[in-house]
Amino acid sequence: MKKIVLTGGGTAGHVTPNIALLPRLRELGYDISYIGSYDGIEKKLIADYGIPYTGISTGKLRRYFDIKNLTDPIRVQKGFHEARKALKAIRPDIVFSKGGFVSVPVVHAARTLKIPVICHESDMTPGLANKLCIPAAAKVCCNFPETVRDLPADKAVLTGTPIRAELMSGDRKKALAFTNLTDDKPFLMIIGGSLGAQAVNEAVRAALPQLLPQFHIIHLCGKGKLDESLVGTEGYVQYEYISEELPDLFALSDVVISRAGANAICELLALKKPNLLIPLSARASRGDQILNAKSFEKQGFSMLLEEEQVTTETLTAAVRSLYENRSRYIETMEANQASDAISIITGLLETYRLRK
């Protein structure tokens, strides 16, 4: 039996590409295990797939001062020993790491056991966790052509991001029944990511009086971010998080507002959905979403509105322009020669599994 360990977590973006690989890995005969944090989002997302899950201690590695910087290295060291123990018990042929800080102890434990590792970096520039993992990796898959220059020449492989096949099979009628909306206006969907995007939520809700006369609005706002005062607003529905119904909601949506996490925007590209990207501000991040969004804007796949520029007026104008020009965006996305990320990545896994 071929064995593989998947790792990655902290946000849904570090888990969903792993999930996208599952059907093909099973076709290839892999026995699949997952190593993540004790109680991170990865544990919840993986639970539905019947995969053995091992939780380990993890700590965030920060570039700024925080009192937790004194204790997190101890957690990482503990996670390393727990990951090494788990890997020795599972005895995988290969490890695939999607990033996030939980991956660091797993990848380095694999190296000490001489287990090959394939890493994947979704964003334009590698995050700190992947920078720490790259020296231990046999190959590093990436999503953007611009990323290749930031990786070791003998390790970089441009693969794109694995997309879940079920996203491509949504049903508009099911979405209409689920949302209880009528089919007499175009549909605008807002996606703030698995944790929600408060700035985007506030901007969208402030613009409802301007947007609702033209659009029905489906708002995925994040856990704990529902606005009870808007429940029952005609033409507007809000959900903390959507899983099974997401393909149907995509099928229903004419245009989408989204953060600019790499996995999210690659899904929009695969689905050919005209989109307005509002990347996470550089004040609250390392700026990777801004780089992602600028790349997609340059390629003609997306409109870009930076968070600092968002007002009711700019948001409303951008959404209307996006809808009016939706055919142009769809044509550009349809002309894109997307790579088959799942086949390329599983091909690498097969190759380096045999080199153990």
C-alpha positions in Angstrom: 0.0 0.0 0.0 1.4 3.4 -1.0 1.1 5.9 1.9 1.1 9.7 2.0 0.8 12.2 4.8 -0.9 15.5 4.0 -0.3 18.6 6.1 -1.2 22.2 6.2 -3.6 24.4 8.2 -4.5 27.6 10.0 -6.9 28.8 7.3 -9.1 27.0 4.8 -6.7 28.1 2.0 -4.1 25.8 3.5 -6.5 22.8 3.5 -8.8 23.0 0.4 -6.0 22.2 -2.1 -5.2 19.1 -0.1 -8.9 18.1 -0.2 -8.9 18.7 -4.0 -6.1 16.1 -4.3 -8.0 13.4 -2.4 -10.0 11.8 -5.3 -6.9 11.4 -7.5 -4.7 10.1 -4.6 -7.3 7.5 -3.9 -7.5 6.5 -7.6 -3.7 6.0 -7.4 -4.1 3.7 -4.5 -2.7 5.9 -1.7 -3.5 5.3 2.0 -3.9 8.9 3.2 -3.3 10.4 6.6 -3.4 14.0 7.8 -1.3 15.8 10.4 -2.6 19.2 11.5 -3.0 21.2 14.7 -5.0 20.0 17.7 -8.1 22.1 17.0 -7.4 24.1 13.9 -9.8 24.6 11.0 -8.0 21.8 9.1 -9.4 19.3 11.7 -12.9 20.4 11.0 -12.5 20.4 7.2 -10.8 17.0 7.0 -13.3 15.3 9.4 -15.9 14.7 6.6 -13.4 12.7 4.4 -12.8 9.7 6.6 -9.0 10.3 6.8 -7.0 9.4 9.9 -6.1 12.7 11.6 -3.2 13.4 14.0 -3.1 16.6 15.9 0.2 18.2 17.0 1.3 21.2 18.9 2.0 24.3 16.8 3.0 27.9 17.3 3.0 30.9 15.1 6.3 32.3 14.0 6.1 36.0 14.1 8.2 38.8 12.6 7.0 41.2 15.3 7.2 41.3 19.1 4.6 39.4 20.9 4.8 37.8 24.4 3.9 34.5 22.7 7.2 34.6 20.9 8.7 33.4 24.2 6.5 30.3 24.4 5.7 29.4 20.8 9.2 28.0 20.0 8.5 25.4 22.8 5.2 24.5 21.1 7.0 24.1 17.7 9.6 21.9 19.3 6.9 19.8 20.9 5.1 19.6 17.5 8.3 18.4 15.9 8.6 15.5 18.3 4.9 14.7 18.0 5.1 14.8 14.2 8.2 12.6 14.1 6.4 10.1 16.3 3.4 10.1 14.1 5.5 9.7 10.9 7.4 6.8 12.4 4.0 5.1 13.2 2.4 5.9 9.8 5.6 5.2 7.7 4.5 7.2 4.7 6.3 7.1 1.4 6.0 10.8 0.9 4.6 14.0 2.6 2.7 16.8 0.8 2.7 20.1 2.6 0.3 22.9 1.8 1.8 25.4 4.2 0.7 27.2 7.4 2.7 27.0 10.6 1.6 23.5 11.5 3.5 22.3 8.4 6.9 23.4 9.7 7.4 20.7 12.3 5.9 18.0 10.0 8.2 18.9 7.1 11.4 19.0 9.2 10.4 15.8 11.1 10.0 14.1 7.7 13.5 15.3 6.6 15.1 13.6 9.7 13.3 10.4 8.7 14.4 10.7 5.1 10.8 10.9 3.9 10.6 13.0 0.6 8.5 16.2 0.9 6.7 18.1 -1.8 5.6 21.6 -0.8 3.1 23.9 -2.4 3.0 27.8 -2.2 -0.2 29.4 -3.4 0.7 33.0 -3.0 2.9 35.2 -5.2 5.7 35.2 -2.7 6.5 32.4 -0.2 5.2 32.9 3.4 7.4 32.5 6.4 6.3 29.0 7.1 7.1 27.8 3.5 10.4 29.6 3.6 11.3 27.5 6.6 10.1 24.4 4.8 11.7 24.9 1.4 15.2 23.7 2.4 13.7 20.4 3.4 11.6 19.9 0.3 12.4 17.9 -2.8 10.2 20.2 -5.0 8.2 23.3 -4.4 5.0 23.8 -6.4 3.8 27.3 -7.1 0.8 29.1 -8.5 2.1 32.2 -10.3 4.8 32.4 -12.9 6.3 35.3 -11.0 6.9 33.0 -8.0 9.4 30.8 -9.8 12.1 33.5 -9.5 11.8 33.5 -5.7 12.4 29.8 -5.4 15.5 27.6 -5.7 15.9 26.9 -9.5 16.3 23.2 -8.9 13.1 22.9 -6.8 10.5 25.3 -8.4 7.7 23.7 -10.4 4.8 25.9 -11.8 1.8 23.7 -11.2 -1.2 26.0 -10.4 -3.5 25.2 -7.5 -5.6 22.1 -7.2 -9.3 22.9 -7.6 -12.0 20.8 -6.0 -13.9 19.0 -8.8 -17.3 19.4 -7.1 -17.0 23.2 -7.5 -17.6 22.7 -11.2 -20.9 20.9 -10.9 -23.1 23.4 -9.1 -26.9 23.6 -9.7 -28.6 27.0 -10.0 -32.0 25.6 -9.2 -30.7 24.1 -5.9 -29.2 27.5 -5.0 -32.4 29.3 -5.7 -34.2 26.8 -3.4 -31.5 27.1 -0.7 -31.4 30.9 -0.7 -35.2 31.4 -1.3 -34.4 34.2 -3.7 -36.2 34.9 -6.9 -34.6 34.7 -10.3 -35.5 38.2 -11.5 -32.2 40.0 -11.0 -28.5 39.1 -11.4 -26.8 37.6 -8.4 -23.8 39.1 -6.5 -21.9 36.9 -4.1 -19.5 38.2 -1.5 -16.8 35.8 -0.1 -14.7 37.0 2.8 -12.7 33.9 3.3 -13.1 31.2 6.0 -12.5 33.7 8.8 -14.6 36.5 7.2 -13.5 39.9 6.2 -14.9 42.6 8.5 -13.9 45.6 6.4 -15.6 44.0 3.3 -18.6 43.0 5.3 -19.1 46.6 6.5 -18.6 48.1 3.1 -21.1 45.7 1.4 -23.7 46.2 4.1 -23.3 50.0 3.9 -23.8 49.8 0.1 -27.0 47.6 0.2 -29.4 50.5 -0.5 -27.4 51.2 -3.7 -26.9 47.5 -4.8 -30.2 45.8 -3.9 -32.2 47.6 -6.6 -30.0 45.9 -9.2 -28.8 42.7 -7.6 -29.8 39.9 -5.3 -27.0 39.5 -2.8 -25.5 36.3 -1.3 -23.1 37.2 1.5 -20.7 34.7 3.1 -19.6 36.8 6.0 -17.6 34.5 8.3 -18.1 32.9 11.7 -19.7 35.3 14.2 -20.1 38.1 11.7 -23.9 37.8 10.9 -25.8 41.1 11.2 -29.1 40.2 12.9 -30.5 43.6 12.0 -30.4 42.7 8.3 -32.2 39.3 8.6 -35.3 39.4 6.4 -33.9 42.2 4.1 -35.5 41.5 0.7 -33.0 40.3 -1.8 -30.2 39.8 0.7 -29.1 36.6 2.4 -26.1 36.1 4.7 -24.4 32.9 5.9 -21.4 32.5 8.3 -19.9 29.7 6.3 -21.1 27.4 3.4 -19.7 24.0 2.5 -21.9 21.6 0.6 -24.0 24.3 -1.1 -21.0 26.4 -2.3 -20.9 24.9 -5.8 -24.6 25.7 -6.3 -24.1 29.3 -5.0 -21.2 29.7 -7.5 -23.4 28.4 -10.3 -26.1 31.0 -9.4 -23.7 34.0 -9.1 -23.2 36.3 -12.0 -20.4 38.4 -10.3 -18.4 37.9 -7.1 -16.6 40.1 -4.6 -13.8 38.3 -2.9 -10.6 38.7 -0.8 -7.5 37.8 -2.9 -6.3 34.6 -1.2 -4.6 32.6 -4.0 -6.9 29.5 -3.7 -10.0 31.7 -3.8 -9.0 33.6 -6.9 -7.9 30.4 -8.7 -11.3 28.9 -8.0 -12.9 32.0 -9.5 -10.7 31.7 -12.5 -11.5 28.0 -13.0 -15.2 28.9 -12.7 -14.9 31.9 -15.1 -16.7 34.2 -12.6 -16.2 37.9 -13.1 -14.8 39.2 -9.9 -13.9 42.2 -7.8 -10.9 41.6 -5.5 -10.5 43.5 -2.3 -7.2 42.2 -0.9 -6.3 42.1 2.7 -4.6 45.4 3.6 -0.8 45.4 3.9 -1.3 46.9 7.4 -2.9 43.6 8.4 -0.7 41.2 6.4 2.5 40.7 4.6 0.9 42.1 1.4 0.6 38.8 -0.5 -3.1 39.3 -1.3 -2.3 42.6 -2.9 0.4 41.0 -5.1 -2.1 38.2 -6.0 -4.8 40.6 -7.0 -2.5 42.8 -9.0 -1.3 39.8 -11.0 -4.9 38.8 -11.8 -5.8 42.4 -12.6 -2.8 42.6 -15.0 -3.9 39.4 -16.7 -7.4 40.7 -17.2 -9.1 38.2 -14.9 -10.2 40.5 -12.1 -11.0 44.1 -11.1 -9.0 45.4 -8.1 -10.2 47.7 -5.3 -7.8 48.1 -2.5 -9.2 48.2 1.0 -8.1 51.7 1.7 -10.1 52.9 -1.4 -13.3 51.2 -0.4 -16.3 53.5 0.1 -20.0 53.0 -0.6 -19.5 55.0 -3.8 -16.4 53.2 -5.0 -17.7 49.8 -4.2 -21.0 50.4 -5.9 -19.4 51.8 -9.0 -16.9 48.9 -9.2 -19.6 46.3 -8.9 -21.7 48.0 -11.6 -18.7 48.3 -13.9 -17.8 44.6 -13.3 -21.3 43.5 -14.2 -21.5 45.7 -17.3 -18.2 44.3 -18.6 -18.6 40.8 -17.4 -18.4 39.3 -20.9 -15.0 40.7 -21.4 -13.7 39.2 -18.2 -15.3 35.8 -19.0 -13.7 35.8 -22.5 -10.2 36.6 -21.0 -10.6 33.8 -18.4 -11.8 31.3 -21.0 -8.7 32.1 -23.1 -6.4 31.2 -20.2 -4.5 27.9 -20.7 -4.8 26.6 -17.2 -2.5 23.8 -16.1 -3.9 20.6 -14.7 -2.5 21.1 -11.2 -3.8 17.9 -9.8 -2.1 15.8 -12.5 1.2 17.7 -12.2 1.3 17.5 -8.4 0.4 13.8 -8.2 2.9 13.1 -10.9 5.6 14.7 -8.7 4.4 12.7 -5.7 4.6 9.4 -7.7 8.1 10.3 -8.9 9.6 11.3 -5.6 7.9 8.5 -3.7 10.0 6.1 -5.7 13.2 7.9 -4.8 12.8 7.4 -1.0 
